[in-house]
Amino acid sequence: MVTVGLHVRVEARPGREDEVAQFLEGALETVRQEPGTTAWFAIRYGPSTFGIFDVFPDDGGRQAHLEGAVAAALLGRAAELFSADPVIERLDVLAAKLPGD
C-alpha cells in the first residue's frame, strides 16, 4: 500500500535535453536500491520538460528518498542541467493500483 508521493518537474536548459533524459534513465538503478520507494517513474512531458513521479508506503520512505543519492544528484546538477530550480511537490495518494493488487 502507498500513502504518499512526490511529483518533481524540471525544465532542461536548451541543448541539455538529452543529458537530462540520460540522467533520469541512469537514476533507476539507484532508486531500485531504496526499500522505501514502492514505485518510481521518470517521465517526459515534451521536448524539454521532464518529471519524476514516485510513491511510498509512508512519510519515512518519502523522506529517505528526499535525502538519498538521486535527490542529491538532481539538486547537485540543477544549475548545470535545468533552466530553473526543480519544482518538488509532496502529495497524498488517495487510491492506487500496483502489481499484485
VEXDREN-2710 file (C-alpha; in Angstrom, 1 decimal):
% VEXDREN-2710
k/r/px/py/pz
1/MET/0.0/0.0/0.0
2/VAL/1.2/3.5/-0.8
3/THR/0.0/6.6/1.1
4/VAL/2.3/9.5/-0.1
5/GLY/4.2/10.5/-3.1
6/LEU/6.3/13.1/-4.9
7/HIS/6.0/14.9/-8.2
8/VAL/9.1/16.6/-9.5
9/ARG/9.1/18.8/-12.6
10/VAL/12.2/20.1/-14.3
11/GLU/12.9/22.1/-17.5
12/ALA/16.1/21.3/-19.3
13/ARG/18.4/24.1/-20.4
14/PRO/18.5/24.5/-24.1
15/GLY/20.8/21.8/-25.6
16/ARG/20.8/19.7/-22.4
17/GLU/17.6/17.7/-23.1
18/ASP/19.5/14.5/-23.9
19/GLU/21.6/14.8/-20.8
20/VAL/18.6/15.3/-18.6
21/ALA/16.9/12.2/-20.2
22/GLN/20.1/10.2/-19.6
23/PHE/20.4/11.4/-16.1
24/LEU/16.9/10.3/-15.3
25/GLU/17.3/7.0/-17.0
26/GLY/20.5/6.4/-15.1
27/ALA/18.9/7.1/-11.8
28/LEU/16.7/4.0/-12.0
29/GLU/19.4/1.6/-10.7
30/THR/20.0/3.8/-7.6
31/VAL/16.2/4.0/-6.9
32/ARG/15.9/0.2/-7.1
33/GLN/18.1/0.0/-4.0
34/GLU/15.7/2.1/-1.9
35/PRO/13.5/-0.2/0.1
36/GLY/11.0/2.6/0.9
37/THR/10.3/3.6/-2.7
38/THR/7.4/1.5/-3.9
39/ALA/7.2/2.8/-7.5
40/TRP/9.3/5.4/-9.4
41/PHE/8.8/6.8/-12.8
42/ALA/11.0/9.2/-14.9
43/ILE/8.7/10.9/-17.4
44/ARG/9.0/13.3/-20.3
45/TYR/6.2/15.8/-20.9
46/GLY/7.6/17.4/-24.1
47/PRO/10.9/18.2/-25.8
48/SER/12.5/19.9/-22.8
49/THR/10.1/19.2/-19.8
50/PHE/10.7/16.2/-17.6
51/GLY/9.5/14.9/-14.4
52/ILE/9.7/12.2/-11.7
53/PHE/6.7/10.6/-10.0
54/ASP/7.2/8.3/-7.1
55/VAL/5.2/6.7/-4.3
56/PHE/5.9/5.4/-0.8
57/PRO/4.2/3.5/1.9
58/ASP/4.7/6.3/4.4
59/ASP/6.4/9.6/5.0
60/GLY/9.5/7.9/6.3
61/GLY/10.1/6.3/2.9
62/ARG/9.4/9.6/1.2
63/GLN/11.8/11.4/3.5
64/ALA/14.5/8.8/3.0
65/HIS/14.2/9.2/-0.8
66/LEU/14.4/13.0/-0.5
67/GLU/17.6/12.6/1.5
68/GLY/19.0/9.9/-0.9
69/ALA/21.5/9.8/-3.7
70/VAL/19.1/10.6/-6.6
71/ALA/17.8/13.7/-4.9
72/ALA/21.3/14.8/-4.0
73/ALA/22.5/14.3/-7.6
74/LEU/19.4/16.1/-9.0
75/LEU/19.9/19.1/-6.8
76/GLY/23.7/19.0/-7.3
77/ARG/23.4/19.2/-11.1
78/ALA/20.3/21.5/-11.2
79/ALA/22.3/24.7/-12.2
80/GLU/24.1/22.8/-14.9
81/LEU/21.1/20.9/-16.4
82/PHE/17.9/22.9/-15.7
83/SER/16.7/26.3/-16.7
84/ALA/15.0/26.8/-13.3
85/ASP/15.1/25.1/-9.9
86/PRO/13.2/21.7/-9.8
87/VAL/9.6/22.0/-8.6
88/ILE/9.1/19.3/-5.9
89/GLU/5.6/18.7/-4.8
90/ARG/4.7/16.4/-1.9
91/LEU/1.3/14.6/-2.4
92/ASP/-1.0/12.2/-0.6
93/VAL/-2.2/9.1/-2.5
94/LEU/-5.9/8.6/-2.4
95/ALA/-6.1/5.4/-4.3
96/ALA/-3.6/3.2/-6.2
97/LYS/-3.4/0.0/-8.2
98/LEU/0.0/-1.7/-8.0
99/PRO/1.2/-5.0/-9.4
100/GLY/-0.3/-7.8/-7.2
101/ASP/-3.4/-5.7/-6.4
END
